[in-house]
């Protein structure tokens, strides 16, 4: 899995795509990120990350149907690839391992 290490924001975007299942398009991803992280997120930044994740083979995208509410424009929907799922699982395992080695007393001071 060379080249599939995730940055923090990449991981958050991937997790959001997984949570949105079949409704993961850029605006929904941005809204969900803001809702859960409390951070203001720019749509352009999300687009950049989505493009990078697709280039890495971690996500796949396809165009949805054109709708009149969007003036005939089509939404691009994202799904996580098997490589993306494996990268998320690896990232979670690393975090869990690190959490498990923190002495209990250290957490009480945080």
TORKOL-4160 file (C-alpha; in steps of 0.2 Angstrom, whole numbers, padded with zeros to 4 digits, m for minus):
110
<pt num="1" X="0000" Y="0000" Z="0000"/>
<pt num="2" X="0014" Y="0012" Z="m0004"/>
<pt num="3" X="0008" Y="0030" Z="m0007"/>
<pt num="4" X="m0008" Y="0027" Z="0003"/>
<pt num="5" X="m0003" Y="0036" Z="0019"/>
<pt num="6" X="m0017" Y="0048" Z="0023"/>
<pt num="7" X="m0015" Y="0066" Z="0029"/>
<pt num="8" X="m0028" Y="0071" Z="0043"/>
<pt num="9" X="m0040" Y="0080" Z="0031"/>
<pt num="10" X="m0039" Y="0066" Z="0018"/>
<pt num="11" X="m0044" Y="0054" Z="0032"/>
<pt num="12" X="m0058" Y="0065" Z="0037"/>
<pt num="13" X="m0064" Y="0067" Z="0019"/>
<pt num="14" X="m0063" Y="0048" Z="0017"/>
<pt num="15" X="m0073" Y="0044" Z="0033"/>
<pt num="16" X="m0086" Y="0057" Z="0027"/>
<pt num="17" X="m0088" Y="0048" Z="0011"/>
<pt num="18" X="m0090" Y="0032" Z="0020"/>
<pt num="19" X="m0103" Y="0040" Z="0031"/>
<pt num="20" X="m0113" Y="0047" Z="0017"/>
<pt num="21" X="m0113" Y="0031" Z="0007"/>
<pt num="22" X="m0123" Y="0035" Z="m0009"/>
<pt num="23" X="m0125" Y="0053" Z="m0006"/>
<pt num="24" X="m0106" Y="0058" Z="m0006"/>
<pt num="25" X="m0104" Y="0073" Z="m0017"/>
<pt num="26" X="m0093" Y="0089" Z="m0014"/>
<pt num="27" X="m0106" Y="0100" Z="m0006"/>
<pt num="28" X="m0113" Y="0086" Z="0006"/>
<pt num="29" X="m0095" Y="0081" Z="0011"/>
<pt num="30" X="m0091" Y="0099" Z="0015"/>
<pt num="31" X="m0107" Y="0102" Z="0025"/>
<pt num="32" X="m0104" Y="0085" Z="0035"/>
<pt num="33" X="m0086" Y="0090" Z="0038"/>
<pt num="34" X="m0091" Y="0107" Z="0045"/>
<pt num="35" X="m0105" Y="0099" Z="0056"/>
<pt num="36" X="m0094" Y="0086" Z="0064"/>
<pt num="37" X="m0078" Y="0095" Z="0065"/>
<pt num="38" X="m0084" Y="0112" Z="0069"/>
<pt num="39" X="m0071" Y="0119" Z="0057"/>
<pt num="40" X="m0076" Y="0130" Z="0042"/>
<pt num="41" X="m0071" Y="0120" Z="0026"/>
<pt num="42" X="m0069" Y="0128" Z="0009"/>
<pt num="43" X="m0077" Y="0119" Z="m0005"/>
<pt num="44" X="m0062" Y="0122" Z="m0016"/>
<pt num="45" X="m0051" Y="0113" Z="m0003"/>
<pt num="46" X="m0063" Y="0098" Z="m0003"/>
<pt num="47" X="m0062" Y="0097" Z="m0022"/>
<pt num="48" X="m0043" Y="0097" Z="m0021"/>
<pt num="49" X="m0043" Y="0083" Z="m0009"/>
<pt num="50" X="m0056" Y="0073" Z="m0018"/>
<pt num="51" X="m0045" Y="0075" Z="m0034"/>
<pt num="52" X="m0029" Y="0069" Z="m0025"/>
<pt num="53" X="m0038" Y="0055" Z="m0017"/>
<pt num="54" X="m0045" Y="0049" Z="m0034"/>
<pt num="55" X="m0027" Y="0051" Z="m0041"/>
<pt num="56" X="m0021" Y="0040" Z="m0027"/>
<pt num="57" X="m0034" Y="0027" Z="m0031"/>
<pt num="58" X="m0042" Y="0029" Z="m0014"/>
<pt num="59" X="m0059" Y="0035" Z="m0021"/>
<pt num="60" X="m0069" Y="0033" Z="m0037"/>
<pt num="61" X="m0081" Y="0045" Z="m0044"/>
<pt num="62" X="m0096" Y="0045" Z="m0056"/>
<pt num="63" X="m0108" Y="0058" Z="m0063"/>
<pt num="64" X="m0126" Y="0058" Z="m0057"/>
<pt num="65" X="m0141" Y="0062" Z="m0067"/>
<pt num="66" X="m0144" Y="0080" Z="m0072"/>
<pt num="67" X="m0158" Y="0088" Z="m0062"/>
<pt num="68" X="m0169" Y="0104" Z="m0065"/>
<pt num="69" X="m0165" Y="0110" Z="m0048"/>
<pt num="70" X="m0147" Y="0111" Z="m0053"/>
<pt num="71" X="m0150" Y="0119" Z="m0069"/>
<pt num="72" X="m0146" Y="0103" Z="m0079"/>
<pt num="73" X="m0130" Y="0101" Z="m0070"/>
<pt num="74" X="m0124" Y="0084" Z="m0064"/>
<pt num="75" X="m0117" Y="0080" Z="m0047"/>
<pt num="76" X="m0101" Y="0070" Z="m0046"/>
<pt num="77" X="m0103" Y="0056" Z="m0033"/>
<pt num="78" X="m0089" Y="0048" Z="m0024"/>
<pt num="79" X="m0086" Y="0031" Z="m0016"/>
<pt num="80" X="m0072" Y="0023" Z="m0007"/>
<pt num="81" X="m0061" Y="0010" Z="m0017"/>
<pt num="82" X="m0055" Y="m0006" Z="m0009"/>
<pt num="83" X="m0038" Y="0003" Z="m0008"/>
<pt num="84" X="m0046" Y="0018" Z="0001"/>
<pt num="85" X="m0055" Y="0006" Z="0013"/>
<pt num="86" X="m0038" Y="m0003" Z="0017"/>
<pt num="87" X="m0030" Y="0014" Z="0020"/>
<pt num="88" X="m0044" Y="0019" Z="0032"/>
<pt num="89" X="m0042" Y="0003" Z="0042"/>
<pt num="90" X="m0023" Y="0004" Z="0042"/>
<pt num="91" X="m0025" Y="0022" Z="0049"/>
<pt num="92" X="m0037" Y="0017" Z="0062"/>
<pt num="93" X="m0026" Y="0002" Z="0068"/>
<pt num="94" X="m0011" Y="0014" Z="0069"/>
<pt num="95" X="m0021" Y="0026" Z="0080"/>
<pt num="96" X="m0028" Y="0012" Z="0091"/>
<pt num="97" X="m0011" Y="0005" Z="0094"/>
<pt num="98" X="m0004" Y="0023" Z="0099"/>
<pt num="99" X="m0019" Y="0025" Z="0110"/>
<pt num="100" X="m0016" Y="0008" Z="0118"/>
<pt num="101" X="0001" Y="0013" Z="0124"/>
<pt num="102" X="m0003" Y="0029" Z="0132"/>
<pt num="103" X="m0001" Y="0026" Z="0151"/>
<pt num="104" X="m0018" Y="0028" Z="0159"/>
<pt num="105" X="m0011" Y="0042" Z="0171"/>
<pt num="106" X="m0006" Y="0052" Z="0156"/>
<pt num="107" X="m0024" Y="0053" Z="0150"/>
<pt num="108" X="m0030" Y="0060" Z="0166"/>
<pt num="109" X="m0019" Y="0076" Z="0164"/>
<pt num="110" X="m0026" Y="0079" Z="0147"/>
